[in-house]
Amino acid sequence: MRRPVLFIALAIIILGLGLLGGWYLRYRGTPGYALHQAVAALETQDLDKFLKYVDLKEILNNLLKASSRDLIPESPKDDEWDRRLKGMGRNLARLLAPKLIQSLEKELKNEIKKSIASLDTPKILAIHALVAGAKIKTAGDEARVTLRDPKTKDTLHLRMQRFPAAANGGWRIVAINYQDLVKFSRRYLGDRPK
């Protein structure tokens, strides 16, 4: 009589472990997993691991494209000549962006390393909470992520992309919403709006 009960209990444990293992393998290929791994890298101050989940060059490229529209805004009062000159200015900025990114990359990595080193336990816990509440909408190889600060209700929108050949499950942050970043920098870095 004891043998069938033991067999059933063992079968349930093996089935449970199999389901848990299958769930974990599936979870490893999600944008949420990549976000959590990036935060874990912040916690351990591992810049190389952090950069496996954050495509710094692509983020900078996307930020430069978005900010170039603000540098040379078009006005309804512009004539054809003004619009063409401003368009040429934006195109020049796009052409120079890769060179600028390449020259800034080393300095940016050093600044990121300093920032990571300055993170204390409360800040890490706040980042964990932010990522735990992330709203993620996946469509094919792209994901839109919305992070909402529970205190201020501010949002930060990210775009992630899947790179199937990557060893880290494939998902990396490739863009940060420029307007959200501007709002964040104004609020937390002292440049207050008028």
Residue pairs with C-beta under 8 A, 6 or more apart in sequence:
27 33
28 169
29 169
29 170
29 171
30 136
30 138
30 169
30 171
31 136
31 138
31 143
31 145
31 160
31 162
31 171
32 134
32 136
33 169
33 171
34 53
34 160
34 168
34 169
34 170
34 171
34 172
34 173
35 53
35 131
35 134
35 145
35 160
35 173
36 131
37 49
37 52
37 53
37 168
37 169
38 50
38 53
38 54
38 131
38 173
39 124
39 127
39 128
39 131
40 49
41 47
41 49
41 50
41 52
41 53
42 50
42 116
42 119
42 124
42 127
43 119
43 124
45 116
45 117
45 119
47 109
47 112
47 113
47 116
50 112
50 116
51 109
52 166
52 167
52 168
52 172
53 168
53 171
53 172
53 173
54 172
54 173
55 161
55 172
55 173
55 174
56 105
56 108
56 109
56 112
57 101
57 105
58 161
58 172
58 174
58 175
59 173
59 174
59 175
59 176
60 97
60 101
60 104
60 105
60 108
61 97
61 98
61 101
62 159
62 174
62 175
62 176
62 178
63 175
63 176
63 178
63 181
64 93
64 94
64 97
64 100
64 101
65 94
65 97
66 178
67 178
68 90
68 93
68 94
68 97
69 90
70 178
71 89
71 90
71 93
72 86
72 89
72 90
72 93
73 86
74 83
74 86
75 82
78 86
119 127
129 150
130 147
130 148
130 149
130 150
131 147
133 147
133 148
133 150
134 145
134 146
134 147
135 145
135 146
135 148
136 143
136 144
136 145
136 146
137 143
137 144
140 162
141 161
141 162
141 164
142 159
142 160
142 161
142 162
143 159
143 160
143 161
143 162
143 171
144 157
144 158
144 159
144 160
145 157
145 158
145 159
145 160
145 173
146 155
146 156
146 157
146 158
147 155
147 156
147 157
147 158
148 154
148 155
149 155
149 156
152 187
154 180
154 183
154 184
154 187
155 180
156 176
156 177
156 180
156 181
156 184
157 176
157 177
157 180
158 173
158 175
158 176
158 177
159 173
159 174
159 175
159 176
160 171
160 172
160 173
160 174
161 171
161 172
161 174
162 170
162 171
163 170
163 171
163 172
164 170
166 172
185 191
186 192
186 193
